Amino acid sequence: MTTELKLGINVGYWHRDPDDQTETVLAAERCGYDSVFTAEAYGSDVFTPLTWYAARTSRIKLGTAVAQMSARAPTATAMHALTLDALSGGRMILGLGASGPQVVEGWYGQPFPKPLARTREYLDIVRQVWRREGPVTNPGPHYPLPLPGGTGLGKPLKSIAHPVRSDIPVYLGAEGPKNVALSAEITQGWLPLFVDPAQIEPVFGESLAGRPDGFEIAATVTTVVTDDLPAALEFAKIPLAFYIGGMGARDRNFHLDMIGRLGYAEPARRVQELFLDGRRAEAINAVPDELADSISLLGPIGRIKERLQLWRDSPVTTVLIAGVRDEPTLRAVKGLVDA
């Protein structure tokens, strides 16, 4: 059980022109929200919008959910994070994720195999950069530094920038049991997506058993405050259908597998079939109401108050509200948590 549940917002991708959520972020800061997280897939990047919001705020923490490892060399990610952390006065949270083979190989042209080993190696290099205990080196095999072969002129280097923090918090976006366990072992937090708070212990309890004190679990939760519950359910089903059907290959989709572990394997396969066949409206309708409701906060404010108790009773430490943009609603949801 979480003794004090925190609230943040996840503003997601910057994929419309323009899609400036500065007013939402400023409202969240005024309302006392703890953090704002941005995202990336294969369009907008995760750091530029976050820097845009950082320049306009003064207190709210700044997180990536998630920065895709294959998008940048580990030293480049370390540079992004230490720079934004310094410019924002130490407010950065670096959320990392391996993504999936569709994006890693199809968009970035990088190899996907052995994501757990790659994550360990990647994070070790990132932390070497921040700690500046010596020139950064890594024997590989995934990110060897200096690069073997080549001109032979490469040499180990130490960052010329001095980070304001040598241990910026790192969270891991993870869905599989081994990846969640890795998060509990080597990072300060876990960023679950599409998670039912009542099933965290049954599904992930073993993976999280070794987490240290103070380990953060920041869950993105689609939130729609309305008296029209069917409309809210339909809205919550849209990202589910997209991730189950479109964010992965037919025979390898980690999001589909995750939904299966929550007990919806057969409906999820049906959603995927419809989506991949181009029948997207049918795919959205095929997402079970119970699934969409269990991972979201939907309906009148009184119902959301009741359902927030499920998150309080879970190991989740921060609920990242997704889908709310106006200050009155942000303030109303914050009031429920503070009550």
N, C-alpha and C positions, 0 to 999 in steps of 0.2 A: 504494500500500500504506500502511496505517495503522501508524505506528511503535508507538503505544501505544493500544490499543483501550480505550475507556471503557465502563462499563455504567451505565445508568439504568433507571428503570421508567416505564411508561406505565399509569396506573390508569384511563384512559378516562373514560367518562361516569359521572355520579352518577345512575343511572336506576332504582335499586331503593330501597326504603324499609324499613330503613335500609341504606345501602351505604357505611359508614364504613371506609375502608382505612387508618386511622391506624396500626394495628399493622403493616401491610405496609410503610408508608412509614418507620416507625421502625426496622423490621428492616433495610430497605435502607440507611438511614443508618448503622446499626451495622455493617453488612457492608462499608461503604466505597463504596457506589454513588454516582455523581457527581450524579445528578439525578432528579427526579420530575416527570412531565408529566401534566396533566389535559386533558380534551377537552370539547367541546360540539357539539351538533347542533341539536335542536329540543326540548330538555327542560331538563336542568340546565345552569347556566352554567359557564363554565370558571374564573372567578376565585374564587368563593366556596369550593369545595372546596380550591383551592390555598392560600387564606389560612388555612383550617382546619388544613391540614397544616403550613403555615409556622409557625403559633403553637406547634406541638408539636415542632418540629425546630430544629436550630441550625446545621447545616453544609450539608446537601444543597441543591443548586440547584433552583429552582422554575420550571417551564416550562409554557407553554400550547401544546397541540398539537391544535387551534389555536383562537385567538380569532377568531371570524368577523367580518370587517370590517363587514359590513352590520348586525351586531347593535348597533353603537355608533358614534356620531360619533368621528372620529379623536381629538378632544380628550378625549372620555370614556375611550377606551382608554388614552391617554397618562396620564390621571389614575389609572386603575386600576393601571397598571404602576408608575408612580413611587411610589404609596402603598405597594403591596406590597413594592417594592424597598426602600423606606426602613424599613418595619416589620420586614423580614426581614434587615436588615443587608447589603443589596446582593447578594441571591441570585437575582434575577428574570431570566428569559429570556422575552422576548415572542415567542411563535410566532403569526404571523398567517396568515390564509388567506381567499381570496375565496369559498370554498364553491362551490355551483352554483346554477343558476337555479331549481331546484325549491325550495330552502330560501330563497334570497335573495328571490325574488319571492313565493313561496307562504307563507313563515313571517314574514319581516321586512317584506314589502311594499315592498321597495326595488328599483330597477332593476339588472339584472345586466350589461348590455352594457359592453364595454371594460374588462374586469377588470384588464388590465395597466396601463392608464393610471390607473385608480382606485387601484391598489396604490401606484404611484409617488407620487401626490398624497397619499394617506392617510399614507404613511410620512413624507413630508416634513413634514406637519403635526405628527405625533407627535414627531418629532425637534426641531421648533421649540419645542414645549412643554417638552421636557426641557432644552434648552440655554439657554432664558431669555435669549437675546441681544437680544430685543426683543419687542414685541407680536406675537402670532401672526396672520399674514395669509395668504390664499391666493386667487389670482384665479379659481380653478375650472378646468374647468367642473363638476367632480364634487362638490367640497366647498368652495364659495366662502365665504371669511371676510373681513370680516363679510358676512352674508347680504345680497345685493342686494335692494332694494325693502323690503317689510315696513314697519315703523314708521319706518325711517330713523334709528333711535336706536342701532342696534348700532355698536360701536366695537371696534377691535383691543384685545385684552387680553393680558397676560403672567401666567403662572401665579404665584399668590401663595405656592405651595409651592416650596421649594428642593429639587430632587431630590438624593439622595445620590450619584447618578451621572448625568451629563449625556448618557451614551451607553449606555443599557441595551442589551444584545445583542438583536438581532432576527433570528429565523429565519423562513423562509417555507415554508408548506406548499404544495407545488407538484407537479404531475404532468406537465403538458404541456411540451414542449421550450422554448417561449418563456418560460413561467413559471419553469422551472428556471434558465434563463439570467438572468432578472431577479433571481432570488434570489442568484445568484453575483455579479451586478453591484452590487446596492444593499443587501444584508444580510450578516450575519455567519454565516448558516448556512441549511441546507436540511433540511426535515422530510419525507422521502419516506415514502410509505405503500405497502405491497405491492410491495417491490422485491427483486429477485433480485440478490445481491451480485455474482455472476459476470457480470451483464448491465449493470451500472452504466456501465462504460466504453463498451461497444458502443452502448447506447441513449442515454446522457446525456453521453457524453464531450465532444461538441461544445458542448453547453449549459454544461458546467462548466469549459470550457477557460479562461475568463477569471477564475476564482475567485481571490481573493487568498490569500496565505499565512495560515494559521490559520483558514481557512474550515472551519466545522463541518458535518458531515453526520450527523444523528441519526435513525436509522432505527428505526421501531417494528417489533418482531419477535415474533410469537406464539410462546410458549415453553411446551412441555409435556414435563416429564421423567417418563417412564414406560417400562415394559417393553412396553406394549401400543401399538405403533406405529400399527396401524389406528385405534384409538380416538383417538390424538393427531391423526392426519390428519383424522378426522371433526370434531374440535373446531376445527382450524385452518380448515376449509372454511366454517364457519358465518359468520364475518365477511366472508369473500370473497363468498359467495353474497348476503349482505345488501347489500354495497356495489355489486357488479356488477348486482344485480337491482333493489334498492330505493332506492339513493341517487342518483337521477337519472331523467330521463324516458326513454321507450323510444327516442327518436331523438336524445337528447343526454345521454350519461352519461360523464363524464370518467374515472371509475374503470374502466368497461368499455374505454374507449380505451386506458388505461394497460396493462391486462392484454393487450390486443391487441398493443401494442408489445413485450411480453415474448414474443410468439409464440403466444398462445392466443386469437386472435380468434374462431375458429369455436366452440370450447367456451364461450367467454365469452358469445357471443350466445345459445347454447342455455341457459345458466344464466339469463340475463336473461329469456328467453321463459318458462321454467318458473316463475320467481319472480313475474313480472308476471301469470301465469295463476293464481296462488294455489297452485301446487304446490311449496311451499317445501322440503319434504323431498327431493323429486326434484331441485330446484335445487342443494341442498347436495351431494347424491350426484353431480351432474354436474360439479362442480368437479374438474378433473384432479388426481390424487394428486401428480403431478410438480410442478404449479404450487404447491399448498399446501405441499409439502415444501421447495421452492426458496426460499420467502420466509419460512420459519419455522425454529425450532430444536425438533426433535421426536425423541422416543424415549429410549432409555437414556442415562445420563450420558456413557458412552463415545462414543456416536454424536454426541451434541451437541458433545463436545470436538473430534471430527473436523470437524464442519460449521462450527464457529466459525472454522476456518482460512480458510474462504471469505470471511468478514467481515473477517478480518485482512488478507487479500490484496486487499481492495477499498478504495475511497476513504472508506468509512464511518469516522467517528471515534468514534461512540457507538452502541451497540446498546441500544435501549430495550425492555427485557423486558416483554412483555404477557402476562398470564394466570397469573403465579406470585404467590401470596400468602403462602406460609409461609417462615419464616426459614431452615430447613435447606436448602430448594431454592435460595433466593436465595444463600445462602452457598456452596453447591456450584457454582453457575454462576459466581459471582465467583472461586472458586478456580481454575476452568478458565482464566479470562482472566488471572489473576495468575501462573499456573504458568510 
